[in-house]
């Protein structure tokens, strides 16, 4: 199989650059252009030199692991833990992209040879770069979805709401968009079903009604009171008495949307 060095260098330079950039971005590390270019160039040289060196398979894989670690050390800048995370992500993304390209080669009947710890293919550069670009787009979308989910889960806090002797344990969402106030005091939002479960057979304590403005317009909603609200955050429990509750859409992941004033306190 004939391999052109300049094409191999360019292809591996671009692939390593994409993978390193994705690893740094997923690890939330600052990307330095010159570090990224240097690491990509070193990776491209490694990809050209390694197939020319005869060594056992176990030694080749060890050298590839050390080479990948070196690329992460060159490209990454931050605390040791962050660099280790970036290196692990670089290896994970490399394996994922390698598996994707192998599947593409098999689908299109493209010849490739697997050597001692490396793979040499005879594929159009455009196909490889196109596959890498699609892989990068999917990775970015997956990373954004994952971080949004983690941020949402991080803002969900265990709460205890009490009315008389009755207590319910709810999941409260610390929403920066809830800045509702009634007579100068913060108001939390819950659903009608949750409110019925809270009061049970007891008479609901309606304190009045308030205007709520949303993107869909304004509406009037009743305001109720509970005797106590406990919020567990950072390993501590914070308590408030006589907290106002109103009815609204809280979604399926929690039963209570906490007011920003409570969270800031």
WOVEN-V199650 format. One record per run of one state. SS is the DSSP state (H for helix, E for strand, - for the rest). FROM is the first residue (numbers start at 0). TO is the last residue. Records with the same first field share a line. If there is no record, write none. Layout:
# WOVEN-V199650
SS: FROM-TO  FROM-TO
This chain:
# WOVEN-V199650
-: 0-3  26-31  50-55  75-78  108-110  114-117  121-123  154-154  163-164  174-179  182-183  190-190  199-204  214-215  233-234  247-254  258-258  264-264
H: 4-25  32-49  56-74  79-107  124-153  191-198  259-263
E: 111-113  118-120  155-162  165-173  180-181  184-189  205-213  216-232  235-246  255-257
